[in-house]
Amino acid sequence: NWKFADVTRSSGLSPLEQLDAGGICLADLEGDGDLDLLVNTFGAGTWIFTNDGRGQFARTGVLNPNRCGSSAALADMDGDGDLDLYIANYRINTVRDDPEARYRMAQEDGKTRIVEYNGRSTESPELKGRFSVQGKGRVRENGEPDALFRNDGAKGFVEVPFTGGTFLDESGRPLTEPLYDWGLSVLFRDLNGDRLPDLYVCNDFESPDRIWWNQGNGTFKAAPSSALRQISMFSMGIDVADVNRDGRDDFFVVDMLGRTPRGRHVQIGGVPPYELPPGGGEERLQFAYNTLFMSRGDGTFAQIAWAAGVEASDWSWTPVFLDMDLDGFEDLLITTGHERDAMNADVMERADTLIAGKKRSRMELLRLNAMFVRLNSPNVSFRNRGDTSFEDVSDRWGFNSAEVSHGMCLADLDEDGDMDVLVNNLNGEAGVYRNNSSAPRVAVRLKGKSGNTAGAGARITLRDPRLPVQSQEIMLGGRYLSSDQSQRTFAAAPGGSERTLEVRWRTGKTMRLTGVLENSLYELDESQAESVPESPIPARVEPWFEDVSTRLGHVHVDEPFNEMQRQPLLPWHLGRLGPGVCWMDADADGWMDLAIGSGRGGSLGVFRNDHKGHFQRLTNGSLSRLLARDNTGLVAMPGMLVVGSANYEDGTTNGGSIRIYDVIRGGGGESLLGPQASTGPLAMADIDGDGDLDLFVGGRVIAGRYPQSPVSTWYRNESGRFRTGERFADLGMVSGAVLTDLDGDGDPDAVLACDWGPLRILRNQKGKLEHWTPEVIHAKTGQRMAVGSLQGWWRGVATGDLDGDGRLDIVASNQGINTRHQASKQSPWVLYHGDMMGIGAVELVEAKLIQGREVPQRTWRMVRSALPFLAERVAGYEAYAQASVQEIYAERLATMQRLEVNTVSTVLLLNRGDVFEMRELPAEVQWAPACGISIADFDGNGTEDVFLTQNHFTTNLEFARCDAGRGLLLTNDAAGTLVGVPGNLSGLVAYGDQRGCAVADFDLDGRTDLVLGQNNGPTHLFKNRSAQPGLIIRLVGQASNPSAVGASIRLVYGERRGHEKSSPDPGIGRRVPPPPSWDGPRNLRKSGSAGPEARRP
């Protein structure tokens, strides 16, 4: 009847009234079928109360003495049939409230350590491990070690030391000291799919979350950094669900990022910006926002909170996945709020001003704390749309109470089969939410054997032919300070009884129940159910590609350069755009050699093919010299390599925009002297139709003048010398370029990707490149627009015949949707640029159109530092957050130019003649910024596939590293529908800051191989070992274009034609696959700017 009575005293739990209690966990610890109680306290340990079966509790033990336990979780971690216990510990008090804190430091083993605190040795038990020294002598206070207890039957819970061999580091070595973390939550759950309970521990502050893979022998091994590339900074709570119903568990961790523009500008105190190291990517970084980890099925996860729309929920504590609307997809509830708004940057600055240079008493410090008012923030509800994205339905579902809500748990309070919600509100009444869903459901409870009567760790799966396969796991504890009822509820489609219920118990036994009825509760008993053999874990599949990068042994070099000193409000770094990569037959021996660009401080890498599948680096002459400028684009000419040379870092017009290398003889020199613009992409084709190869040089950026449009130029080849053909001052910042016959008239057109600009198409009209703005039709919405209206952060472009209609289609890489830079037609991201201070510099203002107002996107801390005159106009963080950029900058904004971005997805434009059909590439493409693009038949089935390089590490100080990609292969169904291939299947996996990629058959086995470059990281070479081998066709052109660049090739099988394949860079043969029952093509058709159409039988 939804009436509750307080039975604390009458049930024997009155001792708890004298304690500062934290998290609780209800579980059957004795195996007698009733629920016992564990209670964590602040300083008094973890109390165990056993239940006599009549609702009376007796204290039977205290664990974790003298520690500050927060949350707890139980599971059979070692497979012996009983429940083991993990307790996340925080700290009882903090030295931040001690105005008289004094430290003595000393050098030990070459490191600065704190050896005394207030005159006491830090080797004393209560101070051991408590302090560490960060950069510039900053004292960091650490938390307490957590506690793990193994259930040894008659001996009860026995604490397992962290240094006793149970916990192993990433290399498999036992830990040598405890981990002093600020533990808030802990969860036992099989996260990597090996059917063993793993551990995830959420930690506050700079103590990173701990992820432990269960090894199946009673030990836990730290998950490798590649498993999770980034984690939350202030991790409060975690929950697990199969978000996209692909059969793999994903998980979600909450942090403190504000949901509103105001929250993101004001509640940022204590999160200083820090410079990310260039390249790298091996380290696991922390960022202050929610994180959603999507399983790839190989023990690694992609963090996609921004793409899913769940990156922010204010100061959050407990996340719970629960299928509220019973549609088969689990939704998300989050509790929020805090007693003190301690992240308010205005208040923090006022407090810092009051205490600066003054000694304050303890009472005065407490009064300062009172300046931080209570943060009553609404709880949050996100509905799972079923496509890896969520929508905010807090108001619609009624889960939006604005209080300080901490713990949350689930229980079927009214026995109607769905889970109701209970919330613990700090210093307030508990929140009780009745689940009013009326959709059909199936509820399941388990009765396990003695020692694990709730069936903790059991996997329950419901198969309903009209819904996606649903699976959940029974857990005990695992929520922030909270513990659920051990029941699971699943959606059921109305009518029918074809449903099947499966249970896989922690013991390894499985059971199956058919004819499951809707609106029913099933209680399944492990001892009585019929057992069937458990299905084996699928064997590892041999990947399509083999990583043979050791045959190169190449690591890209790019010396650090602080461009933010020149333009402090740049959205990202522009001095780390390489490397480019290029296949070429440098020595004309029929085997593909490889060139890899370098940054400043390194040298151009040219690798000669030894005809045995290996490479030797050439170091003769100019190839051994260290570069003073970054290489950019690379294109090959017969016997020569043309390399872009960027002046972005030095900013001078001295020297050439390209260098031309004779790689065999070792010669090289600068060409095209004196441009203001820093060189970007290069492309070569016979633009003027005179039979030789001309050169297009894209202007990427002007040093110190970003984002002003640099000049791009195509150069006419006149007897081997490049002369200016045509200059383009209005193209914008060109980041990608390809010359190809897009309109099918036999001459090369230009397709350009532009940063803060559109995709541009320059149609070749008798040797003159003219703007062409064909119409684009969105495949899903039917919306029509001009191609020039697709304003994006375009990074690369490539063409290929992806639907087999004989016309070349366009793939364009973009920022993707999994970053803070979210933009759309309705809510574009805006950049104002100009000399607002009148000093000859280019200042930048980033904004976003939200509900009709352009609101600032950079923090007040950064803007105030870069534009100090604003301190007189803007009172502080709150005033800045409430204002539009028009109100902040007033008349100065009118002097600036405006750019906007309204398209962030990486897309495919299918060529329909005079119009293009736009398709956004699959979701996993959009989870990371894409850059390089290679189009080729990677699987040997006769259709063109796509490979994309991914990631973007070179963000500014305030925005997170974009690292959810590993490079992605997309296979083609012959009609232009592209599907992502998991990395563990393709074998194409790289974790760095990827840039250029290129394809060739370097070992002449008839399969397409791949190389990809990474900024400040190793170059990856992948050998294709599984594709159906095909033909290698080499075109021989005239002396001025010996490789017939610009030609297109198409096999004709009777009445059927294969996909159009354009001739790539010089010297690269095209692989063309035969049909399954091939006895030789009837015709080989060749056409294009390299000559007239010809057929060869």
Summary of the structure (lengths in Angstrom):
residues: 1097
radius of gyration: 31.6
end to end distance: 85.1
largest distance: 100.5
contacts: 3833
relative contact order: 0.08
helix: 9%
strand: 40%
